[in-house]
Amino acid sequence: MLTIAREKGLPPDRVEFSEGDAYSLESVSGTFNAGLASFWLSHFPKARINRFLRGFHERIGIDAVVFMADNVYVPGIGGEVVRRPGTEDTFKLRELSDASKHEVLKNYYGARDLNNILSRLSSDLQVHVGRCFWWVRYVVV
């Protein structure tokens, strides 16, 4: 993905691409006043979301603006939902063009879920849930 992003020809004085670990963002250099996580939260195990958010917020800092967006569950789109015993996570069964099948971690959230996850970590929380996508915008406290 980084190779594809670098090939976009974005101005190097304004955009820098680097690889990092979402659970260890302290290793990412730079100063930030905002954060973006698009189509990302759904691929985190529910048991690790708070850990990710703590590290994300610590890295970008208090008063940083955050925008996140992800999919809303739409029956029949993106593969069959799979539930495994012993976990609160859900998965999607995806079939590739070579006919191989893979289970991909894919948790879906509604407005109540997003409010429960983010309200104690933020101010000015805005939650919008549409037919296919949700988005949130908030300020880190």
Secondary structure as the mmCIF struct_conf table of DSSP 4:
data_model
#
loop_
_struct_conf.conf_type_id
_struct_conf.id
_struct_conf.beg_label_comp_id
_struct_conf.beg_label_asym_id
_struct_conf.beg_label_seq_id
_struct_conf.end_label_comp_id
_struct_conf.end_label_asym_id
_struct_conf.end_label_seq_id
HELX_RH_AL_P HELX_RH_AL_P1 LEU A 2 ARG A 6
TURN_TY1_P TURN_TY1_P1 GLU A 7 LYS A 8
TURN_TY1_P TURN_TY1_P2 PRO A 12 ARG A 14
TURN_TY1_P TURN_TY1_P3 ALA A 22 TYR A 23
HELX_RH_3T_P HELX_RH_3T_P1 LEU A 25 SER A 27
BEND BEND1 VAL A 28 VAL A 28
BEND BEND2 GLY A 30 GLY A 30
BEND BEND3 ASN A 33 ASN A 33
STRN STRN1 ALA A 34 SER A 38
BEND BEND4 PHE A 39 PHE A 39
HELX_RH_3T_P HELX_RH_3T_P2 LEU A 41 HIS A 43
BEND BEND5 PHE A 44 PHE A 44
HELX_RH_3T_P HELX_RH_3T_P3 LYS A 46 ARG A 48
HELX_RH_AL_P HELX_RH_AL_P2 ILE A 49 ILE A 60
TURN_TY1_P TURN_TY1_P4 ILE A 62 ASP A 63
STRN STRN2 VAL A 65 ASN A 71
HELX_LH_PP_P HELX_LH_PP_P1 VAL A 72 TYR A 73
TURN_TY1_P TURN_TY1_P5 PRO A 75 GLY A 76
BEND BEND6 ILE A 77 GLY A 79
STRN STRN3 GLU A 80 ARG A 83
TURN_TY1_P TURN_TY1_P6 PRO A 85 GLY A 86
BEND BEND7 GLU A 88 GLU A 88
STRN STRN4 THR A 90 GLU A 95
TURN_TY1_P TURN_TY1_P7 SER A 97 ASP A 98
BEND BEND8 ALA A 99 ALA A 99
STRN STRN5 LYS A 101 LEU A 105
HELX_RH_AL_P HELX_RH_AL_P3 ALA A 111 LEU A 118
HELX_RH_3T_P HELX_RH_3T_P4 SER A 119 LEU A 121
STRN STRN6 SER A 122 VAL A 129
BEND BEND9 ARG A 131 CYS A 132
STRN STRN7 PHE A 133 VAL A 140
#
